[in-house]
């Protein structure tokens, strides 16, 4: 199946967004299989005062989702509400500067791009895509690991570039890219049509995450025997050395060590996806407002 055809099957209808990209009710309708993938531990936002529409009409409403952990304590509940409201406010601050541009999340495997991406798509009323999943659908193979096995890494990279090219002509998307998408300069050309955010996670934390869930879905790691953590850490170190400069091309860097330090602890494992999504919005806001100031200054001087 051609990449464009796969994308057309997955393309979304954006409802409540006018031609200028302004939010008018702020709702997104996706095919069923994508809707299922968007059920994450996150918050959903809308503007019921403007829409007045029930949830069944497709309009998201403010809702704190605590489906996987039963937080019975009132302190945890209030913390969740506070985080949701802060995230909502920050999304409203950032939204006017986006002008409908897509957001591409880059970073090492296991860095949380899909989880954070789904939260950002919900709060911004964007739609979410995982570029790896789109490649799998375009090729007709069930996993990236199987594509590597049946074809080659180069074959996967070629199709990944085709997917990113097609996505670059779209608007109001959050895209979680594959960890190696940054190694091809042509992919940066496509991603720079929007905004890029690097999720920078310490290698030790990445290795722990990957070792905990296994390496079967990670074709670049699932090749050697030995201790899962040591194997993952060694390979991640090599990949980081190869890709570090490429990741640094991103418009915004979200450093989990920095977030943990601001919260008064050094353990990134206690950070929530909402913490990381909020930092991403703040970094994007800084980048966009700084660029706007520079552009206005150049215009005045000219």
GUZA-538778 format. One record per atom (N, C-alpha, C): residue number from 1; residue in one letter; z, y, x. Coordinates in pm, whole numbers, plus 50000, padded with zeros to 5 digits. Example, Ala and Ser with C-alpha at 12.3 -4.5 7.8 and 13.67 -1.06 7.14 Angstrom:
BEGIN
1,A,50780,49431,51319
1,A,50780,49550,51230
1,A,50780,49670,51320
2,S,50708,49775,51285
2,S,50714,49894,51367
2,S,50787,50003,51290
// end
This chain:
BEGIN
1,X,50000,49881,50085
1,X,50000,50000,50000
1,X,50000,50124,50089
2,X,49918,50222,50053
2,X,49915,50345,50130
2,X,50045,50421,50116
3,X,50079,50497,50221
3,X,50202,50575,50218
3,X,50202,50673,50102
4,X,50090,50742,50083
4,X,50083,50841,49974
4,X,50105,50776,49839
5,X,50052,50655,49822
5,X,50070,50585,49695
5,X,50215,50550,49674
6,X,50280,50506,49781
6,X,50422,50473,49770
6,X,50502,50595,49732
7,X,50469,50708,49791
7,X,50541,50831,49760
7,X,50516,50873,49616
8,X,50393,50853,49569
8,X,50365,50892,49431
8,X,50446,50809,49333
9,X,50472,50685,49370
9,X,50553,50600,49284
9,X,50698,50647,49283
10,X,50741,50704,49396
10,X,50879,50746,49408
10,X,50899,50893,49377
11,X,50791,50968,49356
11,X,50805,51112,49339
11,X,50888,51144,49217
12,X,50954,51257,49222
12,X,51049,51292,49117
12,X,50998,51409,49035
13,X,51048,51418,48913
13,X,51021,51534,48828
13,X,51143,51622,48833
14,X,51124,51745,48875
14,X,51235,51838,48885
14,X,51240,51922,48758
15,X,51349,51910,48687
15,X,51366,51981,48561
15,X,51468,52091,48580
16,X,51446,52204,48518
16,X,51543,52311,48527
16,X,51525,52397,48650
17,X,51410,52383,48721
17,X,51380,52468,48834
17,X,51254,52545,48801
18,X,51264,52677,48805
18,X,51147,52754,48768
18,X,51052,52763,48886
19,X,50940,52827,48868
19,X,50838,52833,48970
19,X,50883,52899,49098
20,X,50981,52985,49092
20,X,51027,53054,49212
20,X,51129,52975,49289
21,X,51166,52858,49236
21,X,51265,52776,49305
21,X,51407,52805,49264
22,X,51425,52891,49164
22,X,51559,52922,49118
22,X,51613,52810,49031
23,X,51745,52795,49034
23,X,51806,52691,48952
23,X,51825,52743,48810
24,X,51776,52668,48715
24,X,51792,52703,48574
24,X,51841,52578,48503
25,X,51973,52552,48515
25,X,52025,52429,48462
25,X,52038,52324,48569
26,X,51956,52331,48672
26,X,51973,52252,48793
26,X,51984,52103,48765
27,X,51874,52041,48728
27,X,51880,51899,48700
27,X,51767,51826,48769
28,X,51789,51699,48794
28,X,51689,51618,48862
28,X,51672,51487,48788
29,X,51550,51448,48765
29,X,51525,51319,48702
29,X,51448,51231,48799
30,X,51498,51112,48825
30,X,51436,51020,48918
30,X,51407,50888,48850
31,X,51315,50810,48909
31,X,51296,50675,48857
31,X,51425,50596,48867
32,X,51435,50489,48787
32,X,51560,50414,48777
32,X,51610,50364,48911
33,X,51519,50310,48995
33,X,51566,50251,49119
33,X,51624,50357,49213
34,X,51571,50480,49202
34,X,51628,50586,49285
34,X,51758,50636,49226
35,X,51767,50637,49096
35,X,51892,50679,49033
35,X,52005,50587,49074
36,X,51977,50457,49084
36,X,52080,50364,49124
36,X,52128,50392,49266
37,X,52034,50430,49354
37,X,52071,50456,49493
37,X,52155,50582,49507
38,X,52150,50669,49406
38,X,52221,50795,49417
38,X,52365,50786,49369
39,X,52409,50666,49328
39,X,52545,50649,49281
39,X,52637,50633,49401
40,X,52681,50743,49458
40,X,52765,50742,49577
40,X,52895,50812,49546
41,X,52991,50799,49641
41,X,53117,50871,49624
41,X,53091,51018,49656
42,X,53066,51093,49553
42,X,53028,51232,49576
42,X,53067,51312,49454
43,X,53018,51435,49450
43,X,53042,51520,49335
43,X,52909,51557,49277
44,X,52906,51577,49147
44,X,52785,51621,49080
44,X,52811,51756,49017
45,X,52718,51847,49037
45,X,52741,51982,48991
45,X,52631,52027,48897
46,X,52667,52114,48810
46,X,52570,52177,48724
46,X,52628,52307,48675
47,X,52560,52370,48583
47,X,52610,52493,48526
47,X,52610,52479,48375
48,X,52715,52417,48319
48,X,52716,52393,48175
48,X,52709,52520,48093
49,X,52756,52634,48150
49,X,52751,52760,48076
49,X,52606,52800,48051
50,X,52519,52768,48152
50,X,52379,52806,48137
50,X,52301,52702,48057
51,X,52331,52576,48083
51,X,52248,52473,48022
51,X,52296,52436,47883
52,X,52427,52419,47869
52,X,52481,52377,47741
52,X,52431,52241,47699
53,X,52375,52165,47794
53,X,52313,52038,47759
53,X,52405,51923,47791
54,X,52404,51818,47712
54,X,52487,51702,47740
54,X,52432,51626,47859
55,X,52514,51541,47919
55,X,52475,51465,48037
55,X,52356,51376,48010
56,X,52345,51323,47890
56,X,52236,51232,47859
56,X,52100,51300,47869
57,X,52096,51433,47867
57,X,51969,51504,47881
57,X,51926,51515,48026
58,X,52009,51468,48119
58,X,51970,51468,48259
58,X,52033,51578,48339
59,X,52114,51663,48278
59,X,52174,51773,48349
59,X,52304,51729,48412
60,X,52318,51745,48546
60,X,52442,51703,48609
60,X,52556,51796,48575
61,X,52674,51744,48570
61,X,52791,51826,48544
61,X,52892,51804,48655
62,X,52984,51899,48669
62,X,53087,51886,48771
62,X,53172,51764,48740
63,X,53176,51673,48836
63,X,53249,51549,48813
63,X,53301,51496,48946
64,X,53429,51467,48953
64,X,53485,51411,49075
64,X,53478,51260,49065
65,X,53408,51199,49159
65,X,53392,51054,49155
65,X,53489,50989,49252
66,X,53578,50908,49201
66,X,53674,50837,49285
66,X,53668,50689,49248
67,X,53546,50636,49245
67,X,53527,50504,49188
67,X,53572,50392,49281
68,X,53569,50412,49412
68,X,53600,50300,49499
68,X,53745,50299,49544
69,X,53810,50411,49537
69,X,53951,50418,49576
69,X,54031,50476,49462
70,X,54136,50409,49424
70,X,54219,50457,49314
70,X,54325,50552,49368
71,X,54295,50679,49362
71,X,54389,50780,49409
71,X,54482,50816,49294
72,X,54594,50749,49287
72,X,54686,50774,49177
72,X,54774,50895,49201
73,X,54791,50935,49326
73,X,54877,51048,49356
73,X,54814,51180,49317
74,X,54894,51269,49263
74,X,54840,51398,49220
74,X,54790,51479,49338
75,X,54850,51461,49455
75,X,54806,51538,49573
75,X,54664,51500,49610
76,X,54634,51370,49610
76,X,54498,51327,49641
76,X,54399,51379,49538
77,X,54440,51377,49411
77,X,54351,51425,49307
77,X,54321,51573,49325
78,X,54424,51652,49350
78,X,54403,51796,49368
78,X,54322,51825,49493
79,X,54341,51748,49599
79,X,54261,51765,49719
79,X,54114,51738,49690
80,X,54087,51634,49608
80,X,53949,51602,49572
80,X,53887,51714,49491
81,X,53963,51768,49397
81,X,53913,51879,49315
81,X,53887,52001,49402
82,X,53979,52032,49491
82,X,53962,52146,49580
82,X,53836,52130,49665
83,X,53816,52012,49721
83,X,53699,51987,49804
83,X,53571,52002,49723
84,X,53573,51953,49600
84,X,53455,51963,49514
84,X,53421,52109,49483
85,X,53522,52187,49453
85,X,53500,52328,49420
85,X,53451,52408,49541
86,X,53507,52377,49656
86,X,53463,52445,49779
86,X,53317,52410,49808
87,X,53283,52283,49793
87,X,53145,52239,49816
87,X,53050,52306,49717
88,X,53091,52315,49593
88,X,53010,52380,49490
88,X,52984,52526,49525
89,X,53092,52596,49563
89,X,53078,52737,49598
89,X,52985,52757,49717
90,X,53001,52672,49817
90,X,52918,52687,49936
90,X,52772,52657,49905
91,X,52747,52560,49818
91,X,52608,52530,49781
91,X,52543,52649,49712
92,X,52622,52720,49631
92,X,52571,52839,49562
92,X,52543,52952,49661
93,X,52622,52959,49769
93,X,52599,53060,49871
93,X,52469,53032,49948
94,X,52445,52904,49976
94,X,52332,52865,50061
94,X,52202,52860,49983
95,X,52208,52820,49858
95,X,52088,52791,49780
95,X,51982,52901,49783
96,X,52019,53029,49765
96,X,51915,53133,49764
96,X,51837,53143,49894
97,X,51898,53106,50005
97,X,51831,53115,50134
97,X,51734,52999,50160
98,X,51750,52892,50086
98,X,51667,52774,50110
98,X,51523,52793,50065
99,X,51503,52867,49957
99,X,51369,52890,49903
99,X,51293,52760,49879
100,X,51366,52658,49838
100,X,51301,52532,49804
100,X,51265,52445,49923
101,X,51300,52489,50043
101,X,51266,52409,50162
101,X,51342,52277,50165
102,X,51277,52176,50217
102,X,51341,52045,50232
102,X,51442,52049,50346
103,X,51538,51959,50339
103,X,51639,51942,50444
103,X,51622,51802,50502
104,X,51601,51795,50633
104,X,51587,51667,50701
104,X,51711,51642,50786
105,X,51776,51529,50762
105,X,51892,51492,50841
105,X,51849,51399,50953
106,X,51887,51435,51076
106,X,51855,51352,51191
106,X,51984,51311,51259
107,X,51977,51205,51336
107,X,52095,51157,51405
107,X,52084,51009,51434
108,X,52178,50959,51512
108,X,52177,50819,51552
108,X,52198,50728,51432
109,X,52159,50604,51447
109,X,52185,50504,51344
109,X,52335,50496,51316
110,X,52369,50486,51189
110,X,52510,50477,51153
110,X,52583,50609,51145
111,X,52510,50720,51159
111,X,52576,50851,51161
111,X,52607,50904,51022
112,X,52564,50834,50918
112,X,52597,50876,50781
112,X,52493,50964,50715
113,X,52370,50960,50766
113,X,52266,51047,50712
113,X,52239,51022,50564
114,X,52234,50895,50525
114,X,52207,50864,50384
114,X,52323,50905,50294
115,X,52445,50875,50337
115,X,52562,50910,50255
115,X,52574,51060,50238
116,X,52567,51134,50348
116,X,52577,51280,50342
116,X,52456,51339,50270
117,X,52340,51280,50292
117,X,52219,51330,50228
117,X,52226,51322,50077
118,X,52282,51214,50025
118,X,52295,51200,49880
118,X,52390,51305,49823
119,X,52497,51334,49896
119,X,52591,51436,49850
119,X,52523,51573,49849
120,X,52450,51605,49955
120,X,52381,51733,49962
120,X,52277,51745,49851
121,X,52206,51637,49825
121,X,52104,51642,49720
121,X,52167,51666,49583
122,X,52283,51606,49560
122,X,52352,51627,49433
122,X,52397,51771,49417
123,X,52463,51823,49520
123,X,52524,51955,49507
123,X,52419,52066,49504
124,X,52304,52042,49568
124,X,52196,52142,49570
124,X,52096,52119,49457
125,X,52114,52012,49381
125,X,52017,51975,49278
125,X,51879,51951,49338
126,X,51879,51892,49457
126,X,51758,51845,49521
126,X,51744,51696,49489
127,X,51635,51636,49534
127,X,51617,51492,49524
127,X,51632,51431,49663
128,X,51672,51305,49667
128,X,51703,51239,49794
128,X,51601,51129,49825
129,X,51558,51125,49950
129,X,51474,51018,49999
129,X,51526,50966,50132
130,X,51515,50837,50152
130,X,51545,50773,50280
130,X,51410,50733,50340
131,X,51374,50790,50454
131,X,51240,50766,50508
131,X,51219,50618,50544
132,X,51325,50550,50588
132,X,51313,50407,50618
132,X,51273,50328,50493
133,X,51336,50362,50379
133,X,51305,50293,50255
133,X,51161,50318,50213
134,X,51114,50440,50235
134,X,50975,50471,50199
134,X,50878,50394,50286
135,X,50910,50376,50414
135,X,50824,50296,50502
135,X,50822,50152,50453
136,X,50938,50097,50420
136,X,50946,49960,50370
136,X,50857,49941,50247
137,X,50862,50038,50156
137,X,50783,50029,50034
137,X,50634,50044,50063
138,X,50600,50134,50154
138,X,50459,50156,50188
138,X,50398,50033,50254
139,X,50477,49968,50339
139,X,50428,49851,50412
139,X,50437,49724,50326
140,X,50530,49725,50230
140,X,50550,49608,50147
140,X,50639,49503,50210
141,X,50731,49550,50295
141,X,50825,49460,50363
141,X,50966,49506,50327
142,X,51058,49410,50317
142,X,51189,49439,50258
142,X,51286,49512,50349
143,X,51263,49517,50480
143,X,51357,49582,50569
143,X,51288,49629,50696
144,X,51350,49727,50761
144,X,51298,49776,50888
144,X,51301,49665,50991
145,X,51409,49588,50992
145,X,51420,49477,51087
145,X,51304,49380,51072
146,X,51264,49353,50947
146,X,51153,49261,50924
146,X,51020,49321,50967
147,X,51006,49452,50951
147,X,50884,49519,50998
147,X,50873,49506,51150
148,X,50984,49528,51220
148,X,50984,49512,51365
148,X,50945,49370,51403
149,X,50997,49273,51328
149,X,50972,49132,51359
149,X,50829,49091,51329
150,X,50778,49131,51211
150,X,50644,49090,51168
150,X,50534,49169,51238
151,X,50563,49293,51272
151,X,50461,49378,51333
151,X,50509,49424,51471
152,X,50563,49545,51477
152,X,50615,49597,51604
152,X,50687,49728,51577
153,X,50761,49777,51676
153,X,50824,49907,51660
153,X,50719,50016,51649
154,X,50609,50004,51726
154,X,50504,50105,51722
154,X,50441,50113,51582
155,X,50422,49996,51519
155,X,50368,49992,51382
155,X,50461,50065,51288
156,X,50592,50040,51302
156,X,50689,50109,51217
156,X,50684,50259,51241
157,X,50680,50302,51368
157,X,50678,50445,51399
157,X,50555,50513,51342
158,X,50439,50445,51346
158,X,50317,50503,51290
158,X,50334,50529,51141
159,X,50390,50433,51070
159,X,50410,50449,50926
159,X,50520,50550,50895
160,X,50620,50558,50982
160,X,50724,50658,50965
160,X,50664,50798,50974
161,X,50573,50819,51068
161,X,50507,50949,51082
161,X,50423,50982,50959
162,X,50357,50880,50902
162,X,50278,50903,50781
162,X,50367,50946,50665
163,X,50482,50882,50654
163,X,50576,50918,50547
163,X,50624,51061,50564
164,X,50663,51098,50686
164,X,50713,51233,50711
164,X,50604,51338,50688
165,X,50481,51303,50718
165,X,50370,51394,50692
165,X,50357,51420,50542
166,X,50364,51314,50462
166,X,50353,51331,50317
166,X,50472,51410,50261
167,X,50591,51382,50312
167,X,50709,51453,50264
167,X,50704,51602,50299
168,X,50638,51634,50410
168,X,50637,51773,50457
168,X,50565,51868,50362
169,X,50484,51813,50271
169,X,50413,51898,50175
169,X,50492,51916,50046
170,X,50609,51856,50039
170,X,50690,51862,49918
170,X,50802,51965,49932
171,X,50876,51985,49825
171,X,50982,52084,49822
171,X,51107,52026,49757
172,X,51219,52088,49786
172,X,51348,52056,49725
172,X,51387,51909,49740
173,X,51376,51861,49863
173,X,51416,51725,49897
173,X,51521,51728,50007
174,X,51612,51631,50005
174,X,51695,51600,50121
174,X,51647,51465,50171
175,X,51611,51459,50299
175,X,51553,51339,50356
175,X,51641,51286,50468
176,X,51686,51162,50455
176,X,51756,51095,50564
176,X,51651,51024,50649
177,X,51637,51066,50773
177,X,51535,51008,50860
177,X,51592,50892,50940
178,X,51503,50811,50993
178,X,51546,50704,51083
178,X,51597,50761,51214
179,X,51682,50685,51280
179,X,51742,50734,51404
179,X,51642,50769,51512
180,X,51526,50701,51512
180,X,51426,50725,51615
180,X,51314,50818,51575
181,X,51324,50878,51458
181,X,51216,50966,51411
181,X,51195,51085,51503
182,X,51299,51122,51576
182,X,51293,51243,51658
182,X,51211,51225,51786
183,X,51177,51100,51821
183,X,51115,51078,51952
183,X,50967,51116,51955
184,X,50907,51131,51838
184,X,50766,51171,51833
184,X,50755,51319,51801
185,X,50693,51397,51890
185,X,50679,51541,51864
185,X,50610,51572,51732
186,X,50514,51489,51690
186,X,50443,51516,51565
186,X,50539,51513,51446
187,X,50644,51431,51456
187,X,50741,51427,51346
187,X,50817,51558,51334
188,X,50843,51623,51447
188,X,50909,51753,51443
188,X,50819,51857,51377
189,X,50689,51846,51399
189,X,50596,51937,51332
189,X,50611,51924,51181
190,X,50623,51801,51132
190,X,50638,51779,50988
190,X,50775,51826,50939
191,X,50880,51789,51013
191,X,51015,51823,50967
191,X,51043,51972,50974
192,X,50977,52041,51066
192,X,50999,52185,51079
192,X,50935,52265,50966
193,X,50863,52195,50877
193,X,50819,52261,50753
193,X,50939,52292,50665
194,X,51049,52220,50692
194,X,51174,52245,50622
194,X,51282,52282,50721
195,X,51402,52234,50697
195,X,51518,52261,50782
195,X,51574,52129,50834
196,X,51617,52128,50958
196,X,51666,52005,51018
196,X,51814,52018,51055
197,X,51889,51914,51026
197,X,52033,51911,51053
197,X,52065,51785,51132
198,X,52129,51801,51246
198,X,52168,51690,51332
198,X,52314,51652,51304
199,X,52335,51529,51259
199,X,52471,51477,51244
199,X,52512,51413,51376
200,X,52596,51482,51449
200,X,52636,51441,51584
200,X,52771,51369,51577
201,X,52767,51237,51588
201,X,52886,51154,51575
201,X,52917,51092,51712
202,X,53045,51091,51754
202,X,53080,51028,51882
202,X,53033,50883,51887
203,X,52985,50840,52003
203,X,52929,50706,52016
203,X,53033,50598,51988
204,X,53158,50625,52025
204,X,53263,50524,51999
204,X,53277,50499,51849
205,X,53274,50606,51771
205,X,53286,50593,51626
205,X,53164,50521,51569
206,X,53044,50553,51619
206,X,52923,50485,51573
206,X,52930,50337,51602
207,X,52973,50302,51724
207,X,52981,50161,51763
207,X,53079,50085,51676
208,X,53191,50149,51641
208,X,53288,50083,51554
208,X,53229,50059,51415
209,X,53161,50159,51362
209,X,53100,50144,51230
209,X,52999,50029,51229
210,X,52911,50029,51328
210,X,52804,49929,51332
210,X,52861,49790,51356
211,X,52959,49779,51446
211,X,53020,49648,51472
211,X,53088,49593,51348
212,X,53144,49683,51267
212,X,53216,49640,51147
212,X,53124,49581,51041
213,X,53002,49636,51031
213,X,52910,49590,50925
213,X,52806,49492,50978
214,X,52797,49478,51110
214,X,52699,49387,51167
214,X,52571,49457,51208
215,X,52492,49390,51292
215,X,52371,49451,51347
215,X,52243,49393,51288
216,X,52255,49307,51188
216,X,52136,49240,51133
216,X,52030,49339,51085
217,X,52072,49453,51032
217,X,51978,49552,50980
217,X,51937,49654,51086
218,X,51984,49635,51209
218,X,51954,49729,51317
218,X,51870,49657,51422
219,X,51737,49662,51409
219,X,51651,49583,51498
219,X,51665,49618,51646
220,X,51703,49741,51677
220,X,51718,49777,51818
220,X,51848,49727,51877
221,X,51938,49678,51792
221,X,52067,49627,51838
221,X,52079,49476,51823
222,X,52002,49419,51731
222,X,52019,49277,51695
222,X,51935,49188,51786
223,X,51958,49197,51914
223,X,51877,49120,52008
223,X,51961,49047,52112
224,X,52081,49088,52132
224,X,52163,49030,52237
224,X,52291,48973,52178
225,X,52341,48869,52243
225,X,52468,48811,52201
225,X,52582,48883,52274
226,X,52702,48861,52226
226,X,52818,48922,52291
226,X,52906,48994,52192
227,X,53007,49061,52242
227,X,53099,49136,52158
227,X,53024,49245,52082
228,X,53035,49246,51949
228,X,52957,49343,51869
228,X,52981,49488,51909
229,X,53108,49525,51932
229,X,53136,49664,51967
229,X,53076,49700,52102
230,X,53099,49616,52203
230,X,53048,49645,52338
230,X,52895,49650,52338
231,X,52835,49557,52264
231,X,52689,49554,52257
231,X,52635,49680,52190
232,X,52698,49718,52079
232,X,52655,49838,52008
232,X,52675,49963,52092
233,X,52791,49974,52158
233,X,52821,50094,52237
233,X,52723,50108,52353
234,X,52692,49997,52420
234,X,52601,50003,52534
234,X,52461,50048,52491
235,X,52412,49991,52381
235,X,52278,50028,52335
235,X,52275,50171,52282
236,X,52380,50211,52210
236,X,52387,50348,52158
236,X,52390,50449,52271
237,X,52459,50416,52378
237,X,52464,50506,52494
237,X,52325,50527,52551
238,X,52250,50417,52565
238,X,52112,50427,52616
238,X,52025,50510,52523
239,X,52034,50483,52394
239,X,51954,50557,52297
239,X,51991,50705,52295
240,X,52119,50734,52307
240,X,52164,50873,52308
240,X,52108,50948,52428
241,X,52104,50882,52541
241,X,52048,50946,52661
241,X,51899,50973,52643
242,X,51832,50884,52572
242,X,51688,50900,52551
242,X,51655,51005,52445
243,X,51743,51019,52347
243,X,51711,51102,52231
243,X,51791,51231,52223
244,X,51891,51247,52308
244,X,51981,51361,52297
244,X,51911,51495,52292
245,X,51815,51516,52383
245,X,51744,51644,52387
245,X,51659,51664,52261
246,X,51608,51554,52207
246,X,51527,51564,52086
246,X,51614,51604,51966
247,X,51732,51543,51955
247,X,51822,51580,51845
247,X,51859,51728,51852
248,X,51870,51779,51974
248,X,51911,51919,51992
248,X,51806,52018,51942
249,X,51687,51969,51905
249,X,51585,52058,51847
249,X,51617,52097,51703
250,X,51716,52033,51644
250,X,51749,52059,51504
250,X,51794,52203,51485
251,X,51771,52255,51365
251,X,51811,52392,51334
251,X,51963,52406,51330
252,X,52031,52302,51289
252,X,52178,52307,51278
252,X,52237,52177,51331
253,X,52349,52190,51400
253,X,52419,52072,51454
253,X,52555,52060,51386
254,X,52581,51945,51328
254,X,52710,51917,51265
254,X,52784,51819,51356
255,X,52881,51870,51430
255,X,52955,51791,51528
255,X,53085,51742,51464
256,X,53098,51611,51449
256,X,53217,51558,51383
256,X,53343,51581,51465
257,X,53331,51583,51597
257,X,53447,51614,51681
257,X,53500,51753,51649
258,X,53409,51848,51629
258,X,53449,51985,51597
258,X,53517,51994,51460
259,X,53464,51920,51363
259,X,53525,51922,51229
259,X,53667,51866,51236
260,X,53682,51754,51307
260,X,53815,51692,51320
260,X,53912,51786,51390
261,X,53864,51857,51492
261,X,53951,51950,51564
261,X,53995,52065,51474
262,X,53904,52115,51391
262,X,53939,52223,51299
262,X,54042,52180,51197
263,X,54041,52051,51164
263,X,54138,51999,51069
263,X,54269,51959,51135
264,X,54276,51976,51266
264,X,54402,51953,51336
264,X,54425,51811,51383
265,X,54319,51732,51392
265,X,54335,51596,51444
265,X,54209,51560,51522
266,X,54217,51454,51599
266,X,54104,51417,51683
266,X,54033,51292,51639
267,X,54063,51244,51521
267,X,54005,51118,51474
267,X,53897,51145,51371
268,X,53772,51124,51409
268,X,53662,51153,51317
268,X,53654,51052,51204
269,X,53721,50938,51220
269,X,53713,50835,51116
269,X,53783,50875,50987
270,X,53870,50976,50993
270,X,53940,51019,50872
270,X,53860,51124,50795
271,X,53751,51172,50853
271,X,53668,51270,50783
271,X,53596,51204,50666
272,X,53587,51277,50556
272,X,53515,51226,50439
272,X,53370,51274,50443
273,X,53282,51205,50372
273,X,53144,51254,50362
273,X,53136,51396,50306
274,X,53229,51431,50218
274,X,53232,51568,50165
274,X,53264,51668,50274
275,X,53356,51634,50365
275,X,53386,51721,50479
275,X,53260,51749,50559
276,X,53184,51644,50584
276,X,53064,51656,50667
276,X,52954,51732,50593
277,X,52940,51706,50464
277,X,52841,51779,50384
277,X,52872,51928,50379
278,X,53001,51961,50367
278,X,53041,52102,50364
278,X,53008,52170,50496
279,X,53036,52101,50607
279,X,53004,52158,50739
279,X,52854,52177,50754
280,X,52776,52083,50702
280,X,52630,52097,50708
280,X,52583,52221,50634
281,X,52640,52246,50516
281,X,52604,52365,50440
281,X,52643,52493,50514
282,X,52760,52492,50576
282,X,52804,52610,50651
282,X,52714,52636,50771
283,X,52675,52530,50841
283,X,52586,52547,50956
283,X,52447,52593,50912
284,X,52400,52542,50800
284,X,52271,52588,50748
284,X,52278,52735,50706
285,X,52389,52772,50643
285,X,52405,52911,50601
285,X,52403,53004,50723
286,X,52473,52965,50828
286,X,52475,53047,50949
286,X,52334,53060,51007
287,X,52264,52948,51018
287,X,52128,52950,51073
287,X,52036,53038,50990
288,X,52041,53023,50859
288,X,51951,53096,50771
288,X,51981,53245,50767
289,X,52109,53280,50764
289,X,52144,53423,50760
289,X,52116,53490,50894
290,X,52139,53418,51004
290,X,52108,53474,51136
290,X,51958,53498,51150
291,X,51879,53400,51109
291,X,51734,53415,51116
291,X,51685,53528,51027
292,X,51749,53542,50910
292,X,51712,53650,50820
292,X,51743,53785,50881
293,X,51857,53795,50950
293,X,51895,53920,51015
293,X,51798,53956,51126
294,X,51759,53855,51206
294,X,51666,53878,51316
294,X,51531,53923,51263
295,X,51483,53856,51157
295,X,51355,53890,51098
295,X,51356,54033,51043
296,X,51463,54069,50973
296,X,51474,54205,50917
296,X,51480,54309,51027
297,X,51553,54276,51136
297,X,51565,54368,51248
297,X,51429,54391,51314
298,X,51353,54282,51332
298,X,51221,54293,51393
298,X,51128,54375,51304
299,X,51141,54357,51172
299,X,51057,54429,51078
299,X,51087,54579,51085
300,X,51216,54615,51091
300,X,51255,54755,51097
300,X,51206,54820,51228
301,X,51224,54746,51339
301,X,51183,54799,51469
301,X,51033,54814,51478
302,X,50961,54720,51411
302,X,50814,54726,51414
302,X,50763,54845,51334
// end
